[in-house]
């Protein structure tokens, strides 16, 4: 039998009969696998939008570049997209193969945000507890906020917010209480002070606010993203399946194949979770805004529930917000943050996300490296036996592709395979294999750059773009398999004598995957 090359921990612990025994067998001296299975989403901002920095982030482990459309103009984001693609081209030339990096557009959604401070988008002001501050919806103050007055993007703010209302800014970091309603603004007492930046989210619990699920700005931004060939749209504050359908209709009319990832960050999204998961191509749990909409001590329950539902449905799930928050200004994370990232991986997240840590932080490269290292360690602590049994037993009847996916993962576990190489046209075969969470990486060989980029958000998938042209179909299949195996060898996770699982189709085209081989 081939040597087990994926020694994330004492391999026997993965197959212990009980979770207690599995946990007892974990070993702090174990070595993580050479390849990470969890994707990393990085928010691109002023701190990291330079092509040279972006290239280093790709080298360190970034898989998805997220553009937050709550900030910046279309011209700003167009320049950022150009920088990302410049960095991809440069990094790919160094590797000698195309390196797929997905570009995700994150909509503003039906949210309320503060304006820009006097010093610009990167400026911050200190709000002192006990001081008074005026909030106004007068757009003439949009770009000159300060410690005495800030703009809030809620029309008729003074008619909407009554006296004694609590107002929270920046995921609750700043707490205010309305003391007076003025002619065109409200005056508030600062109950919880702190450093306030530009364009921060505002929550007003208990006050009914009627905002469209998809605003005119969102539609304009999405059309821009489609024109720029963004790979996926992160839909903020998705309330139900209809929110997703509105975005999908826009994409369909454009003729593009952009994926829609629904963000769960409010009560409506939680209540309509099942229909949203069914409608969307993936889910992102935004714990910051969600933690303002539901009690903070319930957020971990929501995280586990949402991730489990996505795992069961085979939809990719991204866990986000404050994962390495302290690294915005410090070179190392807190121990709690390290555990938070690890537990998201253990819960079953396909990807973990960095927000302000990379967008505006001092240590964007270190953040990506730390997140990558923690993820690799956490992947080794997953109780594989129970996970695979739960996922495979959930499906009562299967089609050919599902059956092959389950068989391939089962074979990879029994054979201690170093990799699963799957040839995929549409990406579905690779995505199904990912659903059943093999221990080893899934090398998805495809001829489509778009499919490759959109597959990076699935756990374990390493997309490899095959550019060879072979007229004979059988020779073409063999050439793609060889290409995938050579990629694994080059990157150090397939060695001579290792077991490798091959999944392919019986004829040319998509929808014919029904063949599995063991090499």
Secondary structure, 3 states (H helix, E strand, C coil): CCCCCCCCCCHHHHHCCCHHHHHHCCCCCCCCCCCCCCEEEEECCCCCCCHHHHHHHHHHCCCEEEEECCCCCHHHHHHHHHHHHHHHHHHHHHHCCCCCCEEEEECCCCCEEECCECCECCCEEEECCCCEEEEECCHHHCCCECCCEEEECCCCHHHHCCCCCEEEECCCCEEEEEEEECCCEEEEEEEECEEEECCCEEECCCCCCCCCCCCHHHHHHHHHHHHCCCCEEEECCCCCHHHHHHHHHHHHHHCCCCEEEEEECCHHHHHCHHHHHHHCCEEEEEHHHHHHHCCHHHHHHHHHHHHHHHHHHCCEEEEECCCCHHHHCCCCCCHHHHHHHHHHHHHCCCEEEECHHHHCCCCHHHHHHHHHHHHHHHHCCCCHHHHHHHHHHHCCCCCHHHHHHHHHHHHHHHCCCCEEEEECCCCHHHHHHHHCCCCCEEEEEECCHHHHHHCCCCCCEEEEECCCCCCCHHHHHHHHHHHHHHHHHHCCCCCCCCCEEEEEECCCCCCCEEEEEEC
